[in-house]
Amino acid sequence: LGWSVRRGTRAAQKVPDDFSQQCYELCLRCAFLIDFHAIPAGCIVNSDQMQLAFQYGGDTTWEECGAHQVSVLGKEEKQACTVMTGLAMSGVLLPFQSVWQGYKPKSLPFSGRPNDPVLQPALAAGHLFNLSKSRTYWSNLETMQAYVDQLLVPYLRKTNLEQLRSSEADCIWIIDAWKVHRGDPFRNWMAATYPWIHILFVPAGCT
């Protein structure tokens, strides 16, 4: 089979016992909104977050046979960021947002310099490079608001106009049921700021 022993890198995901029912209900909610508001494919966006690891800390090295104490550099270090993606049902891929651990621009690629020749093409394409302003690189309320304000909403308004709808006609945004997504601060902010964007959550453990 071409198999070999591999060290586990993550725990196996636990799928809910009623995952079929939960996903079916998500589809029904989506179908109702599409039919009731006549929402076109381009105004339905599915977003996902993923960890992008650049370098994992190693846990193996070379040592004399029989050695019981083996020192490894960088065992608990991991260089990574969080990437937020968005894909419309029409096939349009939105620019990416990457979230970086830290408080100052020096924590960003190329220190976030907009005139850097390597970073410039990414910025010109609309990609966002945001600081978490915390000790982790995970998304939080502030980075989620930046994604919505600077990437999602401009795309939806533009697409609505292209579809001969009002710029703030009803749209659908499908996201994972992460704590930061389902928390009251973010949901209340979305409801107050962008009530025309209907948020649907992919059931936990079903992505």
N, C-alpha and C positions, 0 to 999 in steps of 0.2 A: 504493500500500500504506500510505500514511500514515507512511512511515519518514523519519527524519532522522539525521544523523551524531550519534553519542553517544560520549562519552569512556568507555572501559572503567573499571569500578570494582572488578572482581575477576577473578581468573584463572578460566578455564573449568575445571570440576571434571573430573578424570580418573577415569573409571569403570574398575574392574578388568576385564581381559579375561574372567574367569570369574565376573562378577557374578551371572549367572543361577544358577550352581551354588552360590555362597556364600549367596545369598538363599534358595534352595531348602533348603539345609541348616539355615538359621536357622528356617525354617518347620517343618521336621521336628523340631528340638529343642523348639520351642514346642508342637507338637502332642503330642509324647511326654509332656511335663510336664503338659499339660492333662489328658490321658487317664489317666496313671498316678496323679496326685494329685487328680483330679476337681476341678480349679480352675475356679471360676465366672468369668464375664466381668469382674465387678467387681473381681476380685483379680488382674487382669492390667493392668499400667500401662506405658505407653510414655512415656518422658521425652526431651526434647530441649533443647538449649541454643542460644541465638541471641544475636547482638549486636544491641542496641537503640541506634541512633545518634540523638542529639538534634540534633547540629549537626556537619556535616563542615567541615573547613577548606577554603576555596575555593582554586582554582588559576587563576582567571581574574579579570580586572578591566578597567576602562576605562582606556585610555592613548592617547596620540597615535599616529596612524598612522605606521608605520615605526619605532617605538620598539623597541630591542633588549633593553634592561634594564627589566624590569617588576617592581616590588616588590608583594608580596601579603601582607597580614596574615593570620595564622592558617593558613598553608598546611599546616603539619605538625601542626596541632591538631585533635583530634576528641573531642567530648564523647559518651560512650557508657557503657553498662553491659552486663552479661550477664544474660539472663533464662532461668531454668530452668523449663520447663513440664512438666506431667504430665497425661496423659489416660488414663483407664481404658477398657478395651474395652467397658464398659457405657455409655460416653458421659459419665461423670462427669469434669468438669474440676477438677483439684486447684488450690489456690491457687498463685500464682507465687512464685518466689524471684528476687530481683534482686541481683546482686553488683556492688559499687561499689569503684572504686580508692581506696585510702587506708587510714589507720590509726585515725583518730579520727571520732567521730560527726558532726563538721561536714562530713565527706565524703558523708554520706547526705542524701537529700532532706529538707528542713526540719530538718536536723541530727538526724534520727531522733527528734524529740520526739513521744512517743506521744499527747500531748494537742493536737497541731496539728490544726486543723479540716479541713485538706486531707488530711493523712496518716492521720487517725483512721479513716475508713471503710475504707481499704485494710488497715490493721492488724486492724480488726474482722472483715474478711473472711478473715483468716488469711494474707495475703501476708507474705513475709519480705523484709527489707531487710538484707543482710549486707555487711560490709566484707571486702575481699580481704586486707587487712593486707599488701599488697604494692604494687609499682609498676605493676601491671596490673589490669584489671577482669575477668580470666578466672577461672573456677572453679578451685579448688584442693582439696586434701584436706579442709581445715577447712570450707570452704563446702559441699562435697558431704556431709560428715557432718552439717552443720546441716540440709540439705535432707532427708536420710533420717530423722534424729531427730525433726524438728519438723513435717514435712509428709507424707512417704511412709508411715512406720510408723504414725502415728496413723490415717491413712486406711485402711490395710490391716487393722489390728486391728479397727477399727470395722466395716468391710465384712465381715470374716470372721464376726464375731458376728451381724451382720444375716443372714448366710447360714447361720446355725445351725452354724457351724464353730468350732473353738477359735480363740482370738484370734491364735495364731501358727501357724495351718495354712499349708501351702505356698502361696506366691504367686509371681508372675513379674514381673520388672522388666526392661524392654527399654530399653537405652540405646545411645548411639553409642560407637564404639570410639576414644574420645579417650584421650590418654596418661594423664590423671589418672584416668580410669575404669578403664583396664586395668592401671594400675600396681599393683605388689604391696601397697603400703601400704593402698590403698583396698579392694582385693579381700580382703586378709587381715582387715582390720577388719570388713568385711561378713560374712565367713564366721564370724568369732568372735562377733560381736554379734548378727547376724540370720541365722542359718543357714537359716531357713525361707523366706528371700527368694532365689529363683533368678534370677541375673542372666544375661541373654542380650544379646549385642552385635550391633548392626547392623553388617554388614561395612563396613570403611573405604571411603570413596568412594561409598557406595551410598545415602546419605540424600538 
